[in-house]
Amino acid sequence: MFFVGVLLIVAGEIAAFVAVAEQIGFLWALAILVGVSALGPLIVRHVGLGVLADTRERLARGEVPTRQLLDGLVVLIGGALICVPGFIGDALGLLLMIGPVRHLVIRVSGYRLARRVEKIRTDRWRVIDVGSRTKRGDFPPLPSRPPGQPLGPDDPSGG
């Protein structure tokens, strides 16, 4: 299935190149591909340094830079799309360099991931809620287990 997806992407990139080359000429289309692939790392560096500055600022305030780390991941994916020649990948990669588009992608992906996590069965696993701590670092005691008993599923046989 993975190879079918890769083949579809390659076929789409070839079709896009042929369509653009028919409109503006082969050499111009090739020049645009090479130019965007060459300038792509500069764009990614600029956007990435901005994300890094935001991350450092939040860390300096003692906050967890969750959104900035996700921004960095999306910038990395966009950078990979830009650096690989192809009009479709370049367009998607450049779109991911735009802040509001990047935040929309993160929000939609987070929503879809949260829906998948909700579907995970937890009836075989013991869940320890650490949200009820009273002071910083003061956690409620863990349930006692005999030495050597696994911490995962309650049924060590896995069934």
N, C-alpha and C positions, 0 to 999 in steps of 0.2 A: 504494500500500500504506500509506503514511503517513496519507493522508486516511481510509482505512478504519479505521485504529487510532484516530484522533482521533474519528471518528464513534462508534465503539464506546465510547470513554471517555465522551463526552457522553451517549450513550444510557444508560450505566450510572449516571452521576450523576443523570440525570433520574429513572430508575427508583428509585434509592435515595431521592431527595427525595420522590417520590410515596409510597413505602412508609413513610417516617418521618412524613410529613404525615398519612397515614391513621391512624397510631397516636397521635400527639400533637396533631395539628391543624396547619393550614397556617401560622398566625401563629407558633406555637412553633417549628416547623421552620425558618421563615425567620429567626426571632430567633437560633436556634442557629447557623445558617450565618453570619449577619452577625457574631455575637459571636466565633465562632472565627476568622473572617477578620480581625476587628479585633484580637483578642488574640494572634493568630499571630505577628506581628512582635516582640512583647514576649518570647514564648517563644523564638523564634529568636535574638533578641539575647542573652538570658540564656545559652543553650546555646553560642552562637557566642563570647561573651566567655570562657566556660570553656575552649573549644578554643583560643582565642587565648592565654590565660594558659599553657596547657600547651605551646603552640608556643614562646612566649618563654622558658619555663623550660628547654626542651630546647636551644634556641639558646644560652642563657646557659651551659649546660654543654658547649657545643661539639659537640652531637650534631645529626644531621640529623632534623628533625621529620616524617618520612615519614608515620607513622600520623596525626599531627595534621593534616597537609595533606589527607589523604583524609577524615578526620573533618569538616574544614571544607567539603569538597566535598559530602559527604552531607548536612550540615546545610543547605547552600545549596539543594540539591534538595528537601529536606524543607520548607524555608521557602517555596519556590515552590509546593509542593503545598498548604501550609496557607493561603497568601494567596489562592489561587484558590478561589472558593466551590464547595463540593461535599462531601458526606459522605465519599465514598470517598477523595478527595484529602486531606481533612482527617485522616482516620484514618491513611492511609499516612504523611503528613507528621508527625503527632504520634508515630507509632511510630519514625520516623527520629530523633526528638529523644532517644530513650532510648538511653543509651550501649551496653549489650550488644546491642541490636538493630542499632544502627549498625555495631558491630564485626563482627557476623555478616554483615551485608550487604557490608561491605568484604571480609571473608574469602572469601565465596562468589563475589563479583565478581572478586576477584583470582585465585581458582582457575580460573574460567572463562576469564579473559583469558590466564592462563598456558598453558592448554590450546590456545587459539587461536594464541598466539605460537609454541608448539612446532611447529605445523603449517606455519609459514611456511618456504618453501624458501630455503635459503641457498647452494645450489650455484652460483648465478650471481654471488654477492657475495663479496667478500673480507672475512673477519671478522678483526679485529685484537683479540687478547686482551690487555687491559691489566691483568689480574689478577695477572700475574707480575712486577710491578715490585718492585725490591729495596728502594728507599728512597722516602720520600714525595716524589712529584714526579719520580722517576727512572724513566722509561718505557723499554722496549726500543726499539731503533731501528725505524723503519718501513721496509718494503721500498721499494727505490728504483724510481721510475717516470720515464720520460722526460717532459720538460716538456710540458704540454698534454694529457697522457693523463688521462681521467676517473678519479675515485676510486671510482665506483659499480661497476657490473657489469664483469666482466673483458672482456666482449664489448661494445664501444662501440655496436654497431648495435642492441643491446637484444634480440637473439635468441639 
